[in-house]
Amino acid sequence: MNIVFLTLSRFTNISDKGIYPDLVRKFCKEGHNVYVVSPMERKFKRSTTLIIQGNLNILKIRTLNIQKTSNIEKGVAYLMLEYQFINGIKTYFRDVKFDLILYSTPPITFSRVVRFLKNRDHGRSYLLLKDIFPQAAIDSGLISKSGITYKFFRNAEKELYKLSDNIGCMSAANIRYILENNPEIPAEKLEINPNSIEPVSWSATAGQKREFRAKYNIPLDATIFVYGGNLGKSQGLEFYLKIMEAASKDSRVFFITVGSGSEYENIYSFIHDRKFRNSILIKELPRDEYSNLLVCCDIGLIFLSRKFTIPNFPSRILSYMECSKPVLAATDAVTDIGEIITQNGFGHWVLNGDLQGFYRKWNC
């Protein structure tokens, strides 16, 4: 089977790790021919490139900057993306007939590409729904529901759902939300397709853990909480800062934050200005280095803004699970990630903002 995967993911090698490279590698191992189409942002100063590795073809299309850039450039980049993808497919894959058209959100603006491929190849289309947009932007305060921007993206969202033969949702709460807010979608279109990875065994010896603690001046008997991943508005990290401040004199706990995002500088200033001795902030790490750090920690943290009305399901939980770390989540009341964590016995959940509840749970 010939599979085309439309994505914003940056991976360039079949050996890369992550939810999308692992999925692509699974298809390749099963003998399918996979064609990945993804951006090559202009900041990398490279032209459009086709990478061929066995039965995997990765087309990196030169685009404007999409990540870590201004909202104006990001918006223009998203608008141009469909045309650039279509032109790239016509140029490099014009003789390939795709049986499966696979794509993920973000972005929600892939409908032209999907329609072009369906009309050309008559393949089956499958949406991996990882982001419910534009409602996520409304919940984050980025756009107004009464504005033209919302109307544009809401129409794009409905069009993409309509074009999709199947929609894979991350959890049962995602399915309920989509059906309740889009009653025109047949229920049989939707199925649970959770975030997943190809797990790797990670471990650390007692000696390595002692060396890790010595490196960061962490007491041997302190419980190490780690938060890794995107440091953005959507995570509701104001609560995380309150937790760190409330526990700043407690030598029994230590907080390690790893990642990048719009809130990185705020977190750095918060920790630095207050001279916290039990909190450190580390820039985003390569995956292997991050996993080696995780295995030396004790508890993985998950945060989501309590303002969310959509059921997000952060993929960062997979890294914690892969390294056999219990999870403590502080989220909104809509997502079912807390229910899944507690029912499966690998962590606890509290409502984002419930400081006393958070204290009780970490002492369980």
Secondary structure, 3 states (H helix, E strand, C coil): CEEEEECCCCCCCCCCCCHHHHHHHHHHHCCCEEEEEEEEEHHHCCCCEEEEECCEEEEEEEECCCCCCCHHHHHHHHHHHHHHHHHHHHHHCCCCCCCEEEEEECCCCCHHHHHHHHHHHCCEEEEEECCCCCHHHHHCCCCCCCCHHHHHHHHHHHHHHHHCCEEEECCHHHHHHHHHHCCCCCHHHEEECCCCCCCCCCCCCHHHHHHHHHHCCCCCCCEEEEEEEECCHHHCCHHHHHHHHHCCCCCCEEEEEEEECCCHHHHHHHHHHCCCCCEEEEECCCHHHHHHHHCCCCEEEEECCCCCCCCCCCCHHHHHHHCCCCEEEEECCCCCHHHHHHHCCCEEEEECCCHHHHHHHHCC
